[in-house]
């Protein structure tokens, strides 16, 4: 990943450039990535946590990408970077091999398909040709081939030959000012989705004991966000969902105290965050919940249909969340969370890989999707053995969730 670069920006995140510097670098890329408009949609809600949207009308996946942050420049940079990473994952300029796993594995190192996030009704067969792309195993630096379906984000139809074997989402797709930043972001996302899957399959009483005492968090970035929610009459409930990997992860649900299922049906919104620094992880979880709420209000996501809104607008859902807000004091204490952050993204990546190995996850692959000379880096990270995103309509429980159910 090159020579380590010191972090220089620490406002709710860890970056080697400030949002203003990042925006100056990516501004010349916008037209080439099909970004026609970047909109500040913060004012559509009353919370005031900055949320931006980057629009790509000719996208091969989602036309609107969202971004959030502690201030408007951070939110704008977040939205633009997400749009750029999606564009590059839709237009992958890397060699692809169409071969069966049985054939490819005889001559090249290949990820174990059985350890990759599976889907219901998968068409994968060892002797059926599917597209593969070369990545780098992060621990050793050696090449390792992974299914292309887990890497690209081109959802145009008809799908390419060999599709229908793995989840074609964006889990592990990430961008950064440096390659290490992008890799770290991708690792954190796949660890977060795995942690959420494990948490969701725990008994309710176990989940309840992991509610976080937000009022005991002293970090200024967090207290500022919590204050914004409270002043807007929005309840925030947070759980510590950190898994056995040991990298801090949190899940947030926010809901409007004045919501009425008939007269003011504003549904609950969810967010999650994962990072070696627990403060950054919690900030990401809280701001993502605000972003999700605004995205639903704006109606800007191509993939959010009527069925998305109904369940969270129902009286039963509202009552459930009100009971959560009034429940007994939570058991998880933020001050108990251990920070693993180092002065560089490269150092953070090394620590996260070590934690994965300690949890029995010995392989982590990064596919570099960056366009040469563009000034930003885009990767797709795949960690065989981790659970995939449970919100996928084709999610199938993997070995870690099945082992949890067995216990």
VMD Tcl script that draws the C-alpha trace (Angstrom):
set ca {
  {0.00 0.00 0.00}
  {3.01 2.25 -0.26}
  {4.73 4.43 2.29}
  {2.61 5.21 5.37}
  {1.00 8.66 5.35}
  {0.23 10.44 8.61}
  {-3.39 11.29 9.32}
  {-4.05 15.02 9.43}
  {-7.83 15.41 9.81}
  {-9.67 14.15 12.90}
  {-13.11 15.81 12.97}
  {-15.35 12.77 13.38}
  {-13.17 10.72 11.08}
  {-9.49 9.99 10.40}
  {-8.19 11.20 7.04}
  {-4.94 12.27 5.41}
  {-6.73 15.26 3.77}
  {-9.39 17.64 4.99}
  {-12.77 17.53 3.19}
  {-11.91 20.79 1.44}
  {-8.66 19.32 0.13}
  {-10.42 16.15 -1.00}
  {-13.09 18.15 -2.85}
  {-10.40 20.18 -4.62}
  {-8.78 16.94 -5.84}
  {-12.01 15.30 -7.03}
  {-13.68 18.35 -8.60}
  {-12.10 17.69 -12.04}
  {-13.40 14.09 -11.91}
  {-17.09 14.88 -11.50}
  {-18.07 15.25 -15.15}
  {-16.13 12.17 -16.21}
  {-17.91 10.13 -13.54}
  {-21.29 11.36 -14.75}
  {-21.99 13.52 -11.67}
  {-24.25 16.34 -12.84}
  {-25.35 17.81 -9.51}
  {-24.32 17.82 -5.86}
  {-27.18 18.88 -3.60}
  {-27.37 19.91 0.05}
  {-30.56 18.24 1.33}
  {-29.97 18.95 5.04}
  {-32.87 21.41 5.17}
  {-35.45 18.79 4.19}
  {-35.32 17.59 7.80}
  {-35.20 19.57 11.05}
  {-32.33 17.69 12.74}
  {-29.59 19.74 11.09}
  {-26.95 17.02 10.67}
  {-25.45 17.76 7.22}
  {-26.44 15.39 4.40}
  {-25.57 15.81 0.72}
  {-26.54 13.96 -2.43}
  {-24.53 13.41 -5.64}
  {-26.58 12.70 -8.77}
  {-25.49 10.53 -11.74}
  {-28.45 10.27 -14.18}
  {-26.76 7.62 -16.35}
  {-25.63 5.42 -13.49}
  {-25.46 1.67 -13.99}
  {-26.67 1.20 -10.40}
  {-28.00 3.94 -8.08}
  {-28.46 7.39 -9.59}
  {-28.25 9.14 -6.19}
  {-25.39 8.72 -3.72}
  {-25.67 10.11 -0.19}
  {-23.02 11.51 2.11}
  {-23.01 12.69 5.71}
  {-20.60 14.43 8.08}
  {-20.19 16.74 11.04}
  {-20.16 19.76 8.72}
  {-21.29 20.52 5.19}
  {-17.89 20.14 3.54}
  {-17.47 16.70 5.11}
  {-20.95 15.64 3.97}
  {-20.34 16.94 0.45}
  {-17.01 15.11 0.20}
  {-18.68 11.94 1.50}
  {-21.44 12.06 -1.16}
  {-19.04 12.80 -4.00}
  {-16.60 10.06 -2.98}
  {-19.43 7.53 -2.76}
  {-20.59 8.48 -6.25}
  {-17.05 8.17 -7.61}
  {-16.50 4.74 -6.04}
  {-19.80 3.51 -7.50}
  {-18.87 4.82 -10.95}
  {-15.51 3.08 -10.88}
  {-17.12 -0.17 -9.71}
  {-19.54 0.09 -12.63}
  {-16.72 0.62 -15.14}
  {-14.00 -1.81 -14.10}
  {-11.00 -1.62 -16.43}
  {-9.29 -4.79 -15.22}
  {-8.80 -8.21 -16.87}
  {-11.53 -10.76 -16.15}
  {-11.37 -14.52 -16.68}
  {-14.48 -16.57 -17.47}
  {-13.71 -20.02 -16.09}
  {-15.09 -22.57 -13.70}
  {-13.70 -22.69 -10.18}
  {-12.49 -26.25 -10.82}
  {-10.51 -25.15 -13.86}
  {-9.16 -21.83 -12.54}
  {-8.00 -23.28 -9.22}
  {-5.72 -25.73 -11.01}
  {-3.47 -22.91 -12.23}
  {-4.13 -19.85 -10.03}
  {-4.77 -19.08 -6.33}
  {-8.54 -18.73 -5.89}
  {-10.72 -17.75 -2.92}
  {-12.76 -20.58 -1.47}
  {-16.32 -20.09 -2.78}
  {-17.79 -21.92 0.22}
  {-16.41 -19.20 2.53}
  {-17.83 -16.30 0.50}
  {-21.19 -14.68 1.33}
  {-23.78 -16.96 -0.22}
  {-27.24 -16.19 -1.55}
  {-30.49 -18.09 -1.64}
  {-30.93 -19.91 -4.92}
  {-27.26 -19.51 -5.88}
  {-26.41 -20.88 -9.32}
  {-22.78 -21.55 -8.40}
  {-21.42 -24.93 -9.45}
  {-17.72 -25.91 -9.34}
  {-17.70 -26.73 -13.06}
  {-19.83 -23.81 -14.28}
  {-17.84 -20.91 -15.84}
  {-18.21 -17.61 -13.99}
  {-16.19 -14.35 -14.25}
  {-13.21 -13.92 -11.89}
  {-10.94 -10.95 -11.14}
  {-7.52 -10.79 -9.50}
  {-7.12 -9.19 -6.10}
  {-4.35 -8.99 -3.51}
  {-4.38 -10.94 -0.27}
  {-3.72 -8.18 2.23}
  {-1.76 -10.24 4.73}
  {0.76 -11.71 2.32}
  {0.55 -9.37 -0.68}
  {0.07 -12.40 -2.93}
  {-2.47 -12.48 -5.78}
  {-5.82 -14.14 -5.12}
  {-8.71 -14.41 -7.57}
  {-12.29 -13.74 -6.41}
  {-15.66 -13.90 -8.19}
  {-16.20 -10.76 -10.24}
  {-19.83 -10.66 -9.11}
  {-18.59 -9.69 -5.62}
  {-16.55 -6.81 -7.04}
  {-18.40 -4.89 -9.76}
  {-21.52 -2.72 -9.30}
  {-22.98 -2.85 -12.83}
  {-26.65 -3.78 -12.38}
  {-27.73 -3.26 -15.99}
  {-29.71 -6.04 -17.66}
  {-29.25 -8.61 -18.90}
  {-26.57 -9.56 -16.35}
  {-23.29 -10.89 -17.65}
  {-22.83 -14.66 -18.11}
  {-22.09 -16.48 -14.87}
  {-24.16 -14.14 -12.69}
  {-26.53 -15.26 -9.97}
  {-23.96 -16.98 -7.76}
  {-23.04 -14.32 -5.19}
  {-24.56 -11.13 -3.73}
  {-24.15 -8.27 -6.20}
  {-24.25 -5.47 -3.61}
  {-21.69 -2.86 -2.58}
  {-20.46 -4.40 0.67}
  {-16.73 -3.65 0.98}
  {-16.69 -1.05 -1.81}
  {-14.78 1.97 -0.54}
  {-12.77 5.01 -1.54}
  {-10.06 7.08 0.10}
  {-7.41 9.73 -0.34}
  {-4.83 6.94 -0.24}
  {-5.00 3.24 -1.03}
  {-4.69 2.38 2.67}
  {-7.60 4.70 3.53}
  {-9.79 2.96 0.98}
  {-8.73 -0.50 2.19}
  {-9.43 0.44 5.82}
  {-12.88 1.77 4.93}
  {-13.66 -1.43 3.01}
  {-12.46 -3.67 5.85}
  {-14.54 -1.74 8.37}
  {-17.65 -2.07 6.22}
  {-17.43 -5.85 5.82}
  {-16.70 -6.24 9.55}
  {-19.69 -3.99 10.33}
  {-22.08 -6.01 8.14}
  {-20.87 -9.23 9.73}
  {-21.27 -7.78 13.23}
  {-24.82 -6.67 12.42}
  {-25.71 -10.14 11.13}
  {-24.43 -11.75 14.33}
  {-26.21 -9.20 16.51}
  {-29.51 -9.59 14.66}
  {-29.45 -13.33 15.27}
  {-28.95 -12.95 19.03}
  {-31.88 -13.39 21.44}
  {-33.69 -10.13 22.22}
  {-32.59 -10.07 25.86}
  {-28.93 -10.37 24.78}
  {-29.37 -7.48 22.33}
  {-31.05 -5.37 25.00}
  {-28.07 -5.75 27.31}
  {-25.85 -4.21 24.63}
  {-27.71 -0.91 24.45}
  {-25.28 1.96 24.83}
  {-25.56 4.66 27.49}
  {-25.33 7.66 25.17}
  {-25.47 10.18 28.00}
  {-22.20 8.76 29.34}
  {-20.26 9.42 26.12}
  {-18.02 12.41 26.62}
  {-16.60 12.82 23.11}
  {-17.55 16.27 21.79}
  {-18.36 14.98 18.30}
  {-20.88 12.52 19.76}
  {-22.46 14.87 22.31}
  {-23.02 17.45 19.57}
  {-24.91 14.92 17.44}
  {-26.97 13.66 20.40}
  {-27.90 17.26 21.22}
  {-29.12 17.86 17.66}
  {-31.38 14.80 17.85}
  {-32.78 15.85 21.24}
  {-33.44 19.45 20.17}
  {-35.31 18.15 17.11}
  {-37.49 15.85 19.22}
  {-35.89 12.73 17.75}
  {-35.00 9.76 19.95}
  {-31.71 7.95 19.31}
  {-31.12 4.41 20.58}
  {-27.70 2.83 20.06}
  {-26.37 -0.70 20.51}
  {-22.77 -1.84 20.76}
  {-22.70 -4.61 18.14}
  {-18.93 -5.19 18.23}
  {-18.24 -8.80 17.26}
  {-15.50 -11.24 18.23}
  {-13.27 -9.44 15.69}
  {-12.96 -6.68 18.28}
  {-13.19 -3.62 16.00}
  {-15.73 -1.18 17.45}
  {-19.14 -1.30 15.74}
  {-22.45 0.38 16.62}
  {-26.04 0.26 15.39}
  {-28.38 3.26 15.74}
  {-32.12 3.65 15.34}
  {-33.71 7.11 15.40}
  {-37.41 7.89 15.45}
  {-39.54 11.00 15.74}
  {-41.17 11.57 19.10}
  {-44.14 13.24 17.36}
  {-44.67 10.50 14.78}
  {-48.25 9.40 14.28}
  {-48.97 6.45 11.98}
  {-51.87 8.36 10.36}
  {-51.16 12.09 10.54}
  {-47.35 12.21 10.60}
  {-46.00 8.81 9.45}
  {-42.27 9.42 9.66}
  {-40.71 5.99 10.00}
  {-37.67 5.01 12.03}
  {-34.25 5.24 10.38}
  {-31.15 3.15 10.94}
  {-27.41 3.64 10.82}
  {-24.28 1.68 11.60}
  {-20.58 2.41 11.88}
  {-17.34 0.53 12.42}
  {-13.81 1.85 12.90}
  {-10.68 1.15 14.99}
  {-11.50 4.36 16.90}
  {-14.80 3.86 18.78}
  {-15.61 7.59 18.57}
  {-15.40 7.49 14.77}
  {-17.49 4.31 14.68}
  {-20.20 5.90 16.84}
  {-20.18 9.16 14.86}
  {-20.62 7.16 11.64}
  {-23.53 5.23 13.13}
  {-25.33 8.36 14.32}
  {-24.76 10.38 11.14}
  {-25.75 7.45 8.93}
  {-29.06 7.20 10.77}
  {-29.67 10.90 10.06}
  {-28.68 10.31 6.43}
  {-31.05 7.33 6.12}
  {-33.94 9.37 7.52}
  {-33.28 12.21 5.08}
  {-32.93 9.79 2.17}
  {-36.38 8.39 2.97}
  {-37.81 11.91 3.27}
  {-36.26 12.95 -0.05}
  {-37.42 9.76 -1.80}
  {-34.22 9.84 -3.82}
  {-33.09 6.21 -3.70}
  {-33.91 4.20 -6.82}
  {-34.20 0.99 -4.81}
  {-36.57 2.19 -2.05}
  {-40.05 1.04 -3.03}
  {-43.35 1.38 -1.16}
  {-42.65 -1.76 0.84}
  {-39.66 -0.04 2.48}
  {-41.76 2.70 4.08}
  {-44.83 0.80 5.28}
  {-43.40 -1.43 8.03}
  {-41.57 1.43 9.76}
  {-44.59 3.76 9.55}
  {-46.95 1.31 11.21}
  {-48.33 1.90 14.71}
  {-46.82 -1.37 15.91}
  {-43.30 -0.29 14.87}
  {-43.71 3.10 16.51}
  {-44.82 1.51 19.77}
  {-41.84 -0.85 19.71}
  {-39.37 2.02 19.38}
  {-41.09 4.05 22.09}
  {-40.73 1.10 24.44}
  {-37.02 1.02 23.62}
  {-36.60 4.68 24.49}
  {-38.40 4.18 27.82}
  {-36.64 0.92 28.68}
  {-34.40 0.31 31.67}
  {-30.90 1.83 31.61}
  {-28.65 0.10 29.05}
  {-25.75 -2.10 30.03}
  {-23.00 -1.25 27.52}
  {-20.60 1.52 28.53}
  {-18.79 3.46 25.84}
  {-15.71 4.08 27.99}
  {-15.09 0.34 27.98}
  {-14.50 0.31 24.21}
  {-10.85 0.00 23.25}
  {-9.36 2.29 20.59}
  {-7.15 0.47 18.11}
  {-6.36 3.56 16.02}
  {-2.78 4.36 15.00}
  {-1.28 7.52 13.45}
  {-1.66 6.11 9.91}
  {-4.28 4.25 7.87}
  {-1.60 1.67 7.06}
  {-1.15 1.03 10.77}
  {-4.91 0.75 11.23}
  {-5.13 -1.80 8.41}
  {-2.41 -3.90 10.05}
  {-4.25 -3.85 13.40}
  {-7.59 -4.78 11.80}
  {-6.00 -7.65 9.87}
  {-4.47 -8.90 13.11}
  {-7.88 -8.83 14.81}
  {-9.42 -10.74 11.89}
  {-6.72 -13.40 12.15}
  {-7.29 -13.73 15.90}
  {-10.96 -14.41 15.12}
  {-9.99 -17.19 12.70}
  {-10.45 -15.10 9.53}
  {-7.07 -15.49 7.90}
  {-7.77 -14.23 4.37}
  {-8.65 -10.66 3.33}
  {-8.62 -9.61 -0.32}
  {-8.58 -6.14 -1.88}
  {-9.28 -5.53 -5.56}
  {-7.89 -2.14 -6.62}
  {-10.43 -0.44 -8.90}
  {-8.68 2.95 -8.95}
  {-8.30 4.78 -12.24}
  {-4.59 5.62 -12.64}
  {-3.71 9.23 -11.92}
  {-7.17 10.31 -10.76}
  {-6.02 11.33 -7.27}
  {-8.37 9.08 -5.28}
  {-8.37 5.35 -4.65}
  {-11.23 2.86 -4.92}
  {-11.13 -0.76 -3.75}
  {-13.46 -3.65 -3.14}
  {-12.60 -5.65 -0.02}
  {-13.68 -9.28 0.38}
  {-13.07 -11.27 3.58}
  {-14.04 -14.93 3.16}
  {-15.83 -16.20 6.24}
  {-17.59 -12.97 7.20}
  {-21.36 -12.73 6.90}
  {-22.89 -10.72 4.08}
  {-25.42 -7.88 4.54}
  {-28.68 -9.19 5.98}
  {-30.71 -6.42 4.29}
  {-30.02 -8.07 0.94}
  {-33.21 -9.75 -0.32}
  {-31.16 -12.84 -1.21}
  {-29.13 -13.06 2.04}
  {-28.33 -16.57 3.20}
  {-26.92 -17.21 6.65}
  {-23.24 -18.14 6.58}
  {-21.18 -20.33 8.85}
  {-20.79 -17.72 11.60}
  {-24.53 -17.15 11.98}
  {-25.24 -20.88 11.72}
  {-22.68 -21.57 14.46}
  {-24.32 -18.90 16.63}
  {-27.73 -20.51 16.11}
  {-26.24 -23.88 17.03}
  {-24.98 -22.53 20.33}
}
mol new
graphics top color blue
foreach p $ca { graphics top sphere $p radius 0.5 }
foreach p [lrange $ca 0 end-1] q [lrange $ca 1 end] { graphics top cylinder $p $q radius 0.2 }
display resetview
